[in-house]
């Protein structure tokens, strides 16, 4: 500019003028540079931040496109990769800044002045992040601040398997890509997150900190509504093939449906049935499958065993009435067809959230089919975190010593039925004979209505309990059946309902000629015959069937053969291989223990004089009043199974006090030497409850109960916790799967959790029905 002026003036600049001009231009450049620097310094971070945001947006979009085909696990978005956390953090902070600006402008409008803006901004600038709320600044994430996932001493105590699982994950997380799909990236936090959220072995609070998790949306919860439409149930109970395996079950359910429906309405009046979650339940009847080889389907109308079918019929009806979603199968191919549709059936990453069911009811045969025929699908259930879904219908029960495979194998008691490694209460029995298992039961059917009953006259007759000829024959343990029947014949007329195989040639029949045999009868005719009879005669076999309860419900008195010595796996072929050491003191222990006289007389049938005196006493009393235990009514079973479904949780891996039955229903008792917890509790009119063993498995609990032991030690076995009267030591349980109510030892006083019970509903404590 100066040169131009000089040219206009017609003069050329000299060196001095050029120097002055250069100095002027330098000064002007410095002032400009200073001005630009001071003005734009505050904009530099904004420019850089805007560039990061732009690049981050591009990165997120590109990453999304690249990973569009990856299985999206439930927590993949939370910890897919650490780099993605950084970019998302920057984006989120940018969004928060924009929201803050909008709030500030709103305040200006509302307050009408600059003061509102400055006050709001000042407040925002002075607000520091509160780490207790679990919020991490974008700046901290970019600088490498990581989430805290350390396990506390309390965490390790409450979740005893967590630390070991983390150690395993450190070494094996790359062994299968499924771990990466769930977001495992090699960091400690990703291990803990996976093990807590997917498999449930670790505490969620270890990585969530104090972040408040949003409550579940109640609109998405499916509730169980009472369902009494039998035709809807029949659509589910369809035979898979021509064998018509469900025919007898359908017939029984249809016959009993009016009483079941009435019982459901009655239960609704007694307790609140609202707010129950609808469960997806798979019912697999392995005993009806062709692979079982038992031919239950073929013999259901030919004198075959019906006790198991009775139990399954009543279970299916109960689950449907309670409003749950049922899937029913009996063939291995059906089971495989359902489970093999699961995503990643062979994946080691086990998540219950991927499974199509909440509960699985099956039997030991069905459990074997899970393992053998489901082409790796059983892997979804064989892991402890998923086998917790199983409920095994097991008529005679499985004791803890036989259930834990490693223990049973080491002590040479492993049987083909045992070694399932389930929690003992996952086995559901027909009678409440073992408190280590859960009592499912069944419904004692009542075929006769009040009008029919009035017309039936009680006669001087007895009906024999034995529908197959072999039951009338002497065996190694029960002798003298013919003499036993002859004595009763001298006092009353004897009837039978024995299936005679007319196709068998040259067969000698075991039924005495004086028996009036009616052959197999339908339900109504059988109950009419029971109503006419004064006595129901037991022959020692079958064990623990439903027929004695049906007889008692019709007013007949049951003569229950006493066993001396007791029948068990040690002396009875029938119990060989069964995973229990139960000692049956009679043909029907439930009738002996819970019913007794005047409904049941347990006697030695080889003692002819005792037999004669007992029959004479029954006839002399001439009182034949029907009696039905509540737990074997339709309403009793509905109440019991509903309580199990609502409260039993075998998928809880946290070591915590038992929530059900509640502590208010439980007492802790130090038993006498050589007495099992089952017997120690029963002596106090209580029932042993194994779910509370964990609460008292300590030296402190033994001392509080009255034991005097300066020292203690951990032992693996079925007898603990207990006080050793010889060594004066407190002995606690090392293996929780071996907590047992039935173990006993002459030197030990066992510490026992004993609960009260509802009379007539022994499975539930007082108040546990709701």
Protein Blocks (a to p, Z undefined) as FASTA:
>chain_A
ZZmmmmmnopacdfklmmmmmmmmmmmmmmmmmmmmmmmmmmmmmmmmmmmmmmmmmmmm
mmmmmmmmpccdfklmmmmpfklmmmmmmmmmmmmmmmmmmmmmmmmmmnopaklmmmmm
mmmmmpccdfknopacfklmmnopacdfbdcfklmmmmmmlmmmmmmmmmmmmmpmklmm
nopahiaklmmmmmmmmnopacfklmnomaccddddfklpccddddfbfklmmmmmccfb
fnommmmmmmmmmmmmmmmmmmmmmmmmmpccehiacdddddddfklpmklonommmmmm
nopafklmmmmmmmmmmmmmnopacdddfbfklmmmmmmmpghklbcbdcfklpcbfbdc
ddfklmmmmmmmngomlmmmmpmklmmmpccddfkopafklmmmmlmmmnopacfklono
pafklpccfbdfbfkbccebpadddfbdfklmmmpccddddddedfbfklmpccfklghk
lmmmmmmmmmmccdddddddfkbghiacfbdfklccebjadfklmmmmmmmpmbdcdehi
aehifklmmmmmnopacddddddddddfklpmklgoiacfbdcfbfblmlmmmnopakbc
cddfklmmlmmmmmmmmmmnopacddddfklgmklmmmmmmmmmmmmcckbcbdcddfbd
cfklpccddddehiafklmmmmnopacdfklmmmmmcfklmmmnopacfbdcddddjkbc
cddfklopacddfblklgcfkbccfkbccddddddddehiambcehilZZ
